[in-house]
């Protein structure tokens, strides 16, 4: 009889170590290494004859893959147009953020078109799913449900189900294979269960959606190889204190990455937000110092959000820098540029920065809007209520060009803004970027030009 092999595996990154340790040397996480037993199969594995693979040329006829639209426009946008047959999608998010709600609504919309949809739950009973469906108003949907965690039983059921379009696994951390001697949710179980389910989806030509848990840092739990096995990785983001939810694609083999879909959590489930800019700015109040509107870009969609800054005197000690929705390191750099290149004294002020609405901004084009909000708060001078800002700020204080300026300006003009502050434009070939009708452009080349707009008359005269 072959002996079982014992190993120690990090549940965060999947690294294997010869002995237990309190801290994983690969990812740096604490208390994530657990002992796993790999059962060795008795007997030698029979060898099969190798078959030669065939190579073809790169040039040739290729058609885009067919898609099954879910009926939820925001979800289809993130997926690239809909679900692709024989594809695997991984959806992650914090507990209670709305992953199961969104997938149940999408499954109901897809089943309403006559397609066969199967929903496998490893966390809830069938009665619990039926109660949620009743609350969402989709109790009469033709979705087929089952509650199971044994992958061998699930595969046997899926092999008997013919003409299936979509299979939802909620969640992959609850799935279990009896051939592996470890608990559900461990690295070995998640890797093996995902491989078997994805293999079956490729063979059965149906789309499979795996719901994944996240760690305390917001990353998908389990081995990193899981994200490489699937065709698309979607993160469901949002502050549970806000009603907005952001579905973001970070990997998509059949569509654009960094695309977002915006939803609003209501009593009857998740509602689509076709115009997120208007919703993010709905509660904005004018004539308030420390507020500026940023014309951002999320994937291919321009989004206007409000940047809020608050400065408070620091009685003593190190000044505090608190950020919500933006990179804290970038804020520290921008404060240094404002103080060194533009003479704005902030070393004795606590700085609080917030991106309103719960959206997280990652692009450097927000530098100019953040600088406008900070300078507005520093001089207690409100920004113009009809002004939007975008542009990247360099270490020498120069304001740099950003991508897709025309799309940002069109979104601002559509929402009724009158002015836009942006970097100095350069001609592209024989064409120069044109402003949309009704929108006046104010170009600046250095951060000091922005500061002079808000500085009082005495400061301007001194300069």
For each residue, the residues with C-beta under 8 A, 3 or more apart:
1: 42
2: 40 41 42
3: 40
4: 37 38 39 40 181
5: 37 38 40
6: 35 36 37 38
7: 16 17 18 35 36 38
8: 16 17 18 19 20 21 33 34 35 36
9: 14 15 16 17 33 34 36 186 187 188
10: 13 14 15 16 17 24 26 27 29 32 33 187
11: 32 33 34 185 186 187 221 222
12: 24 27 29 32 215 221
13: 10 24 26 27 29 32 223 224
14: 9 10 187 191 222 223 224 225
15: 9 10 24 25 26 27
16: 7 8 9 10
17: 7 8 9 10 20 21 24 25 33
18: 7 8
19: 8
20: 8 17 33 35
21: 8 17 24 25 33
22: 30 31 33
23: 28 29 30
24: 10 12 13 15 17 21 27 28 29 30 32 33
25: 15 17 21 28
26: 10 13 15
27: 10 12 13 15 24 32
28: 23 24 25
29: 10 12 13 23 24 32
30: 22 23 24
31: 22
32: 10 11 12 13 24 27 29
33: 8 9 10 11 17 20 21 22 24
34: 8 9 11 186
35: 6 7 8 20
36: 6 7 8 9 181 182 186 187 188
37: 4 5 6 181 182
38: 4 5 6 7 180 181 188
39: 4 179 180 181
40: 2 3 4 5
41: 2 45
42: 1 2
43:
44:
45: 41
46:
47:
48:
49:
50:
51:
52:
53:
54:
55:
56: 60
57: 60
58:
59:
60: 56 57
61:
62:
63:
64:
65: 84 85 87 254
66: 84 85
67: 79 80 81 82 83 84 254
68: 82 83 84 85 110 115 165 166 207
69: 76 81 82 83
70: 75 76 79 82 83 106 109 110
71: 76 106 109 110 112 113
72: 75 76 102 105 106 109 272
73: 76 77 272 274
74: 77 78 247 261 262 263 272 273 274
75: 70 72 78 79 102 106 247 261
76: 69 70 71 72 73 79 80 81 82
77: 73 74 80 259 261 301
78: 74 75 234 247 248 249 252 255 259 260 261
79: 67 70 75 76 82 83 84 89 232 234 249 252 254 255
80: 67 76 77 249 252 254 255 256 259
81: 67 69 76 254 255
82: 67 68 69 70 76 79
83: 67 68 69 70 79 87 89 110 165 166 207
84: 65 66 67 68 79 87 207 231 254
85: 65 66 68 165 205 206 207
86: 201 202 204 205 206 207
87: 65 83 84 201 207 208 231 232 253 254
88: 197 198 201 207 208 209 210 229 230 231 232
89: 79 83 207 208 209 210 230 231 232 233 234
90: 172 209 210 212 220 226 227 230 232 233 234
91: 99 102 103 209 210 211 212 234 235 236
92: 99 211 212 213 214 220 233 234 235 236
93: 97 98 99 214 235 236 237
94: 97 214 218 236 240
95: 213
96: 240
97: 93 94 236 237 238 240 245
98: 93 101 102 236 238 245 263 265 270
99: 91 92 93 102 103 170 211 236
100: 103 104 124 132 170 211
101: 98 104 105 132 136 269 270
102: 72 75 91 98 99 105 106 236 247 263 270
103: 91 99 100 106 107 119 168 170 209 211
104: 100 101 107 108 119 129 132 133 136 138 143
105: 72 101 102 108 109 136 138 269 270
106: 70 71 72 75 102 103 109 110
107: 103 104 110 111 117 119 141 143 166 168
108: 104 105 111 112 133 136 138 141 143
109: 70 71 72 105 106 112 113
110: 68 70 71 83 106 107 113 115 117 165 166
111: 107 108 114 115 116 117 141 142 143
112: 71 108 109 141 142
113: 71 109 110
114: 111
115: 68 110 111 165 166
116: 111 144 161 163 164 165
117: 107 110 111 142 143 144 164 165 166 167 168
118: 143 144 146 158 161 164 166 167 168
119: 103 104 107 129 143 144 145 146 167 168 170
120: 146 147 148 154 167 168 169 170
121: 124 125 126 129 145 146 147 170
122: 147 148 149 169 170 171 174 175 184
123: 170 171 174
124: 100 121 128 129 147 170
125: 121 128 129 147
126: 121 129 130 145 146 147
127: 130 131
128: 124 125 131 132
129: 104 119 121 124 125 126 132 133 145 147
130: 126 127 133 134 139 145
131: 127 128 134 135
132: 100 101 104 128 129 135 136
133: 104 108 129 130 136 138 139 141 143
134: 130 131 137 139
135: 131 132 268 269
136: 101 104 105 108 132 133 268 269
137: 134 268 269
138: 104 105 108 133 141 143
139: 130 133 134
140:
141: 107 108 111 112 133 138
142: 111 112 117
143: 104 107 108 111 117 118 119 133 138
144: 116 117 118 119 161
145: 119 121 126 129 130
146: 118 119 120 121 126 154 157
147: 120 121 122 124 125 126 129
148: 120 122 153 154 157
149: 122 174 175 176 184
150: 153 154 176 177 178
151: 154 155 175 176 177 192 193 196 197
152: 155 156 177 178
153: 148 150 156 157
154: 120 146 148 150 151 157 158 169 175 197
155: 151 152 158 159 196 197 200
156: 152 153 159 160
157: 146 148 153 154 160 161
158: 118 154 155 161 164 167 200 204
159: 155 156 200 204
160: 156 157
161: 116 118 144 157 158 164
162:
163: 116
164: 116 117 118 158 161 167 204 206
165: 68 83 85 110 115 116 117 206 207
166: 68 83 107 110 115 117 118 206 207 208 209
167: 117 118 119 120 158 164 197 201 206 207 208 209
168: 103 107 117 118 119 120 208 209 211
169: 120 122 154 172 175 197 208 209 210 211
170: 99 100 103 119 120 121 122 123 124 211
171: 122 123 174 175 210 211 212 213
172: 90 169 175 190 193 194 197 210 211 212 222 226
173: 184 185 190 212 213 221 222
174: 122 123 149 171 184 185
175: 122 149 151 154 169 171 172 184 189 190 193 197
176: 149 150 151 183 184 189 193
177: 150 151 152 180 189 192 193 196
178: 150 152
179: 39 192
180: 38 39 177 188 189 192
181: 4 36 37 38 39
182: 36 37 186 188 189
183: 176 186 189
184: 122 149 173 174 175 176 189
185: 11 173 174 189 190 213 221 222
186: 9 11 34 36 182 183 189 190
187: 9 10 11 14 36 190 191 222 223
188: 9 36 38 180 182 191 192
189: 175 176 177 180 182 183 184 185 186 192 193
190: 172 173 175 185 186 187 193 194 222 223 226
191: 14 187 188 194 195 222 223 225 226
192: 151 177 179 180 188 189 195 196
193: 151 172 175 176 177 189 190 196 197
194: 172 190 191 197 198 210 226 229 230
195: 191 192 198 199 229
196: 151 155 177 192 193 199 200
197: 88 151 154 155 167 169 172 175 193 194 200 201 208 210
198: 88 194 195 201 202 208 229 230
199: 195 196 202 203
200: 155 158 159 196 197 203 204 208
201: 86 87 88 167 197 198 204 206 207 208
202: 86 198 199 205
203: 199 200
204: 86 158 159 164 200 201
205: 85 86 202
206: 85 86 164 165 166 167 201
207: 68 83 84 85 86 87 88 89 165 166 167 201
208: 87 88 89 166 167 168 169 197 198 200 201
209: 88 89 90 91 103 166 167 168 169
210: 88 89 90 91 169 171 172 194 197 230
211: 91 92 99 100 103 168 169 170 171 172
212: 90 91 92 171 172 173 220 221 222 226
213: 92 95 171 173 185 220 221 222
214: 92 93 94 218 219 220 221
215: 12 218 219 220 221
216:
217:
218: 94 214 215
219: 214 215
220: 90 92 212 213 214 215 226 227 233
221: 11 12 173 185 212 213 214 215
222: 11 14 172 173 185 187 190 191 212 213 226
223: 13 14 187 190 191 226
224: 13 14 227 228
225: 14 191 228 229
226: 90 172 190 191 194 212 220 222 223 229 230
227: 90 220 224 230 233 251
228: 224 225
229: 88 194 195 198 225 226
230: 88 89 90 194 198 210 226 227 233 251
231: 84 87 88 89 252 253 254
232: 79 87 88 89 90 249 251 252 253 254 255
233: 89 90 92 220 227 230 249 250 251 252
234: 78 79 89 90 91 92 247 248 249 250
235: 91 92 93 247 248 250
236: 91 92 93 94 97 98 99 102 245 246 247 248
237: 93 97 245 246 247 248 360
238: 97 98 242 244 245 246 265 358
239: 242 244 358
240: 94 96 97
241: 358
242: 238 239 357 358
243: 264 265 266
244: 238 239 262 263 264 265 273 276 279 280 357 358 359
245: 97 98 236 237 238 262 263 264 265 270
246: 236 237 238 260 261 262 263 358 359 360
247: 74 75 78 102 234 235 236 237 260 261 262 263
248: 78 234 235 236 237 258 259 260 298
249: 78 79 80 232 233 234 252 255 256 257 258 259 260 299
250: 233 234 235 257 258
251: 227 230 232 233 257
252: 78 79 80 231 232 233 249 255 256 257 259
253: 87 231 232
254: 65 67 79 80 81 84 87 231 232
255: 78 79 80 81 232 249 252 259
256: 80 249 252 259 299 300
257: 249 250 251 252 299
258: 248 249 250 298 299
259: 77 78 80 248 249 252 255 256 298 299 300 301
260: 78 246 247 248 249 298 299 301 303
261: 74 75 77 78 246 247 272
262: 74 244 245 246 247 272 273 276 279
263: 74 98 102 244 245 246 247 270 271 272 273
264: 243 244 245 270 271 272 273 279
265: 98 238 243 244 245 269 270 271
266: 243 269 270 271
267:
268: 135 136 137 271
269: 101 105 135 136 137 265 266
270: 98 101 102 105 245 263 264 265 266
271: 263 264 265 266 268
272: 72 73 74 261 262 263 264
273: 74 244 262 263 264 276 279
274: 73 74
275: 278 279
276: 244 262 273 279 280 301 303
277: 280 281 302 303 304 305 411 415
278: 275 281 282 415
279: 244 262 264 273 275 276 282 357
280: 244 276 277 303 304 305 306 356 357 359
281: 277 278 284 293 304 305 306 415
282: 278 279
283: 356
284: 281 291 293 306 356
285: 288 291
286: 382 385
287: 382 385
288: 285 291 382
289: 376 377 379 380 381 382
290: 308 309 310 311 373 374 376 377
291: 284 285 288 306 307 308 309 373 376 382 383
292: 306 307 309 369 370 372 373 376 383 387 389
293: 281 284 304 305 306 307 369 383 387 388 389 417
294: 304 305 306 307 361 365 366 369 370 388 389 390
295: 302 304 369 388 389 390 408 409 411 412 420
296: 302 303 304 305 361 363 365 366 390 408
297: 300 301 302 303 363 365 403 404 407 408
298: 248 258 259 260 301 302 303
299: 249 256 257 258 259 260
300: 256 259 297
301: 77 259 260 276 297 298
302: 277 295 296 297 298 404 407 408 410 411
303: 260 276 277 280 296 297 298 359 411
304: 277 280 281 293 294 295 296 388 411 412 415
305: 277 280 281 293 294 296 355 356 357 359 361
306: 280 281 284 291 292 293 294 355 356 357
307: 291 292 293 294 353 354 355 356 366 369 370 372 373
308: 290 291 353 354 355 356 373
309: 290 291 292 351 352 353 354 370 373 374 376 377
310: 290 351 352 353 354 377
311: 290 346 349 350 351 352 374 377 378
312: 349 350 352
313: 348 349 350
314: 317 319 320 348 349 350
315:
316:
317: 314
318:
319: 314 346 347 348 349 350 351
320: 314 350 351 352
321: 328 331 332 335 350 351
322: 350 351 352 353
323: 326 327 328 331 353 354
324: 353 354 355
325: 353 354 355 358 359 360 361
326: 323 330 331 353 355 360 361 366 370
327: 323 330 331 362
328: 321 323 331 332
329: 332 333
330: 326 327 333 334 364 367
331: 321 323 326 327 328 334 335 351 353 370
332: 321 328 329 335 336
333: 329 330 336 337 395
334: 330 331 337 338 367 370 371 374 393
335: 321 331 332 338 339 346 351 374
336: 332 333 339 340
337: 333 334 340 341 342 393 394 395 397 447
338: 334 335 341 342 344 346 371 374 375 447 451
339: 335 336 342 343 344 345 346 347
340: 336 337
341: 337 338 396 397 446 447 448
342: 337 338 339 375 397 447 448 450 451
343: 339 448 451 463
344: 338 339 374 375 378 451
345: 339 348 349
346: 311 319 335 338 339 349 351 374 378
347: 319 339
348: 313 314 319 345
349: 311 312 313 314 319 345 346 378
350: 311 312 313 314 319 320 321 322
351: 309 310 311 319 320 321 322 331 335 346 374
352: 309 310 311 312 320 322
353: 307 308 309 310 322 323 324 325 326 331 370 373 374
354: 307 308 309 310 323 324 325
355: 305 306 307 308 324 325 326 358 359 360 361
356: 280 283 284 305 306 307 308 359
357: 242 244 279 280 305 306
358: 238 239 241 242 244 246 325 355
359: 244 246 280 303 305 325 355 356
360: 237 246 325 326 355
361: 294 296 305 325 326 355 366
362: 327
363: 296 297 366 402
364: 330 367 392 402
365: 294 296 297 368 390 391 392 402 403
366: 294 296 307 326 361 363 369 370 390
367: 330 334 364 370 371 391 392 393
368: 365 371 372 389 390 391 392 393 399 421 422 423 450
369: 292 293 294 295 307 366 372 373 388 389 390
370: 292 294 307 309 326 331 334 353 366 367 373 374
371: 334 338 367 368 374 375 393 447 450
372: 292 307 368 369 375 376 383 389 421 450 454
373: 290 291 292 307 308 309 353 369 370 376 377 383
374: 290 309 311 334 335 338 344 346 351 353 370 371 377 378
375: 338 342 344 371 372 378 379 450 451 454
376: 289 290 291 292 309 372 373 379 380 381 382 383 454
377: 289 290 309 310 311 373 374 380
378: 311 344 346 349 374 375 454
379: 289 375 376 454 455 456 459
380: 289 376 377
381: 289 376 454 456
382: 286 287 288 289 291 376 385
383: 291 292 293 372 373 376 387 454
384: 387 418 419
385: 286 287 382
386: 416 417 418 419
387: 292 293 383 384 417 418 419 420 421
388: 293 294 295 304 369 408 412 417 419 420 421
389: 292 293 294 295 368 369 372 420 421 422
390: 294 295 296 365 366 368 369 402 405 408 420 421 422
391: 365 367 368 399 400 401 402 421 422 423 444
392: 364 365 367 368 399 400 401 402 423
393: 334 337 367 368 371 397 398 399 400 447
394: 337 397 398 399 400
395: 333 337
396: 341
397: 337 341 342 393 394 446 447 448
398: 393 394 445 446 447
399: 368 391 392 393 394 423 424 444 445 446 447 449 450
400: 391 392 393 394 423
401: 391 392 405 423 425 426
402: 363 364 365 390 391 392 405 423
403: 297 365
404: 297 302 407 408
405: 390 401 402 408 409 422 425 433
406: 409 410 433 434
407: 297 302 404 410 411
408: 295 296 297 302 388 390 404 405 411 412 420
409: 295 405 406 412 413 420 422 435 436 439 441
410: 302 406 407 413 414 436
411: 277 295 302 303 304 407 408 414 415
412: 295 304 388 408 409 415 417 420 436 439
413: 409 410 416 417 436 437 438 439
414: 410 411
415: 277 278 281 304 411 412
416: 386 413
417: 293 386 387 388 412 413 420 439
418: 384 386 387 438 439 440
419: 384 386 387 388 439 440 441 442
420: 295 387 388 389 390 408 409 412 417 435 439 440 441 442
421: 368 372 387 388 389 390 391 442 443 444 450
422: 368 389 390 391 405 409 425 441 442 443 444
423: 368 391 392 399 400 401 402 443 444 445
424: 399 443 444 445
425: 401 405 422 432 433 441 443
426: 401
427: 430 431 432
428: 431 432 433
429:
430: 427
431: 427 428
432: 425 427 428
433: 405 406 425 428
434: 406
435: 409 420 439 440 441
436: 409 410 412 413 439
437: 413
438: 413 418
439: 409 412 413 417 418 419 420 435 436
440: 418 419 420 435
441: 409 419 420 422 425 435
442: 419 420 421 422
443: 421 422 423 424 425
444: 391 399 421 422 423 424 447 449 450
445: 398 399 423 424 449
446: 341 397 398 399 449
447: 337 338 341 342 371 393 397 398 399 444 450 451
448: 341 342 343 397 451 452
449: 399 444 445 446 452 453
450: 342 368 371 372 375 399 421 444 447 453 454
451: 338 342 343 344 375 447 448 454 455
452: 448 449 455 460 463
453: 449 450
454: 372 375 376 378 379 381 383 450 451
455: 379 451 452 459 460 463
456: 379 381 459 460
457: 460 461
458: 461 462
459: 379 455 456 462 463
460: 452 455 456 457 463
461: 457 458
462: 458 459
463: 343 452 455 459 460
